[in-house]
């Protein structure tokens, strides 16, 4: 159970579309208990964002306390797989299956690295069943449980797939923030031939969206790319050709850097919308703030482990989407490093067998170096 390939296969075979519960956690617990971990599993939350199963595994030791964080839930597989999405399939030098890259492969590699490492300090695994979904009762609940148990790591590694062209070419030291905003513009339904008896909401919504689309938020910062605002949905839902609709709605998504905060951006959007549609209802949902782990001891430790195994010097980056590191940063310094991200969320998601073995070696080097940091 502590060899990386069979463990990765067993995790993939445990179907775990978000939110994950049950068998996939059974597989992971069965691998951790023989390694001396105390494993706690709990279910948090209620509908619509719950319930969510989480796993917290701890092993005592002396020296700096290293945490590894990840998720066993996966996105829905979709159609067109060569083999079943949850049938681990080794073809040539690749292991195919949903979660092979994002991120059951990395979890299997870290467990295998623990088994391989001779000396370790205290270790904690923070594993959720809801990272790909709303993430309301996943890592946030795990952090609450850690506070209640007095579990306080000194450094944290998240096993998200960060590599781009070759294993070890990129480590994430921060992420942009994310806010989604729903815009609902009311009108008054009526016949198109009698517009004076109706109130068409569409022109007001279109004007507001045009102003938002023209908005330049910034030009980027020292470690972050420019923030971007995208219109992700426009809905009227009017099947009739001769009816002015009673309302029009839209949704926008903003990925923002460390020059902004979610609430400030939501207020700015609301102000622009209300200039064109005073009666509009603007509803934001902030899923994370931008954060940065300044280059330092943790990123140097992980970079040194990567160089030891691969000879590569990774780029330190903040690109890409959000991850649960946005929550974990409240615990301690956190960076992300894992497999190649080229096939994550795709049909026939796959990881190179050689990359799995190298990732075990890198994680073992991280564990060894962290114990004496």
Beta strands, then each sheet from edge to edge (+ up, - down):
strand 1: 38-44
strand 2: 52-59
strand 3: 66-71
strand 4: 89-91
strand 5: 94-96
strand 6: 123-128
strand 7: 155-158
strand 8: 170-172
strand 9: 174-175
strand 10: 177-186
strand 11: 190-191
strand 12: 228-235
strand 13: 243-244
strand 14: 247-256
strand 15: 281-288
strand 16: 291-292
strand 17: 315-317
strand 18: 333-336
strand 19: 350-352
sheet 1: 1+ 2- 6+ 3+ 7+ 18+
sheet 2: 4+ 5- 19+
sheet 3: 8+ 17+
sheet 4: 9+ 16-
sheet 5: 12+ 14- 10+ 15-
sheet 6: 11+ 13-
end
